[in-house]
Amino acid sequence: MAEEEEEVPIGQALNGLNVYSLPQGWTALAAIVLVRCIDEEGHSTWAFRTTDGMNDEELLGALTVRTDLLRHKLYDAYTSDADDE
């Protein structure tokens, strides 16, 4: 980010996009947001944002765990499709 950006409420930053709510009784402490966007020139691109409350080690850990879970899910789907043939 080349210039200093002002923080805004996450709902305002996401321009009305919806996400699934947290389970009842849970309180949000921090967030990692990967947003598919259209830039000012009309090109598809990605924006990555984090909230305060998460250090780099926690961020890396959360992303690593989520990546591993998704990798296993996709592998399981791929191998179960191969077993059907």
TANORWO-V356660 format. One record per helix or strand of 3 or more residues. SS is the DSSP state (H for helix, E for strand). FROM is the first residue (numbers start at 0). TO is the last residue. If there is no record, write none. Layout:
ss:SS from:FROM to:TO
ss:SS from:FROM to:TO
This chain:
ss:H from:9 to:12
ss:E from:31 to:37
ss:E from:43 to:49
ss:H from:55 to:83
